[in-house]
Amino acid sequence: MHYVIWFNGAYEDAITNYSQEQLDEYTDRYQTRYGIYKPSTSDMSNEEIERFFSKLLKTWG
């Protein structure tokens, strides 16, 4: 299975740098909001990774 992500903005919109603090905050908010901790992909089958990814897209959509 293949996934395609389409970005519809300008190049300048795509260039963003995040500090480690910002990344940690996003991770904490995600885990708190969804009660899901990012699983280690080495412990997951391809089907489990696909279900996790699909669930993530549905909750963000």
N, C-alpha and C positions, 0 to 999 in steps of 0.2 A: 504494500500500500504506500502511496506517495501523498504528501501534503504540499499544498502551495499556499503561501501567504502573499497577499497583494498589498503593497504599500502605495497609497495614493497621494502622498504628500511630496513636498519639495525635498531636495537633497539636504538642505540645511535643517529640515525638521527631523531628519534621521540621525543627525550627529548629536549625540547626547552622551555626556559622561556622568556617571554616578559614583559618589563616594562609597566606601565600604559601609559607612553608617546608613546611607540611604538604602543600599541593597539589603542590609540587615533589617531595617524598618519595614521594607516591602515584604520580606520573607516572614517576619513576625506577624504583620497584618494579614497576610494570606493564610498562614497557619491558624491564626485566631479566628478569622472570618469563616473559613471553610472546614476547620477541624481536620485538615488533611496535612500530613507531613509528607514532604516530597520523598517518595520511596527511592531506594537505591536501585537504579536500573539493572544492576548486576543480579539483583534478587528477583527480577520480574521477567515473565515471559513477554514475547512480542504482543500477545493479545492483551495482557494486563497493562502494558505501556500504552497501547492504543486506547483502552477504556479510560485510563487515567487522563490522557490527553484530551479525549472527547469530552469527558466530564468537566475538565478545566475550561475548554472552549465554551461549553454550554453555560457555565456559571458566569463567564465574563461577557457573554453575548447579550 
